[in-house]
Amino acid sequence: MAGLFFGLLIGLEIKHYIADYFLQPGWMLSGKGNIFHFGGYAHAGLHALLSLILLLIFGVPVGLALALFAGEFVVHYALDYAKIHYSMGVHVDGNPSRFWALHGVDQLTHQLTYAAIIFIVVKAAGLI
């Protein structure tokens, strides 16, 4: 159980860092918060796809991995959409403490999504 748990934890953390900070060009950033712009969907899809690959590498059954892929896509898009709207007008230069607090809420909610994914996988594997 420890190998699956820590493998997924570390894998999802690294995946999140790469997808958010290296694989997110401006057109993705500018698309968040606008349901008519492809960027937000592409960003959420990238996160979900990378998670799907990771889940399959760790032997998660295909049906469960696809369900988690779909769930992460929807949740990730919704969290990013909400962040854009609840943090509108808050910029790092104008109000750094509020900016970083809101950024932290965003990152925390994504991390809690990964905790839920790991719990579902470990539970489905009969390890808890």
N, C-alpha and C positions, 0 to 999 in steps of 0.2 A: 504494500500500500504506500509506503513512504516514497518509493521510486516513482510511482504514478503521480502522487500528490506533488512532490517537489519538481518532477520533470515538467508537469503542466504549469505549475506556478512560475517557475523560472522561464519556461518557454513563452507563456502568455505575457509576462512582464517584458521580456526582450522584444517580442512581437509588437507589443503596444508602443514601445519606445521607437522602434524602427518605423512603424507605420505613421506615427504622429510627427516624428521629428526629422525623418530622412525621406520618406516617400509621400509627403503631402505638399505638392506644389501649390502655387498661388491660386490656380483655378479651382482646386478643391476647397481651399480655405474660403474663397469668395462665394462658393456655392452653398455653404452651410447657412441654414436659417431661411433659405428660399426654396420652397417645395418645387418650384419650376426650374431650378438650376441643377444640372447633373453632378456638380462637384461634391455636394454633401452625400449623395447616393454612392458615388464612386469611392469616397473616403470610407464610408460605413461598409461598403462591399469589400474593399481592400482588407479592412480589419477582419471581417467575417471569413474571407477566403484564406487569409493567413492562419486564422484560428482553425479552420477546417483542416488545412494541411497538417497542422500540429496535432490535432486530435487524431487524425488518421495515422500519423507516425506513431502515436502512443497506443494504437490498437483499439481505439474506440470504434464500436460497430458503426457501419456506414449510416444506417437509419438514424441513430442517435446523433452522430456527427452532423448529418444534414439538418436535423431539427435544431441543434445548437447553432449551426451556421445561420439558419433563418432567424432564430431568436436574437443572436448577437447583431445581425444586420439591423433588425427593427429597433432594438434597444439602443444600439450605438447611434443610429441616425436620430432617434428621438432625444437622446441626451445632448448631442451636439446642437440640434435644432433649438432645444430649450436654452442651452448655454448662450447661444447667440442672442436670444430674446431677453433673458434675464440679466445679461451683462451689457446690453446695448448702451453705448455712451460712456462706458467705463474703460479708460485707457491707462496703460502703465505709467505714462508721464503725468497725467492729471490726478490720479488717485491710486498710487501704487499699492497701498495696503488692501484696498477693496479689489483691485484687479487681481492680485495674487490670491486673495481669499476665494474669489469666484473661480479662478483657475484651479485652485486646490479642490473645490467642490466638484468641478468637472472631472478632474483626474480621480478623485475618490470614488465617484459613482461608476466610472469605468472599471476601477479595481474591484469594486463590489460585484460587478457583472462577472468578472473572472472568478471571484470566489464562488459565485453561484454555479458557473460552468463546472468548476472543479468539484464542487459538492455533488452535482448531478452525475458527473462521470464516476466518481468514487462510489456513490450510492448505487448506480446502475451496475457497477462491477461487483456489488455485493461485499464491498470492503468495509462498509459501516452499516 
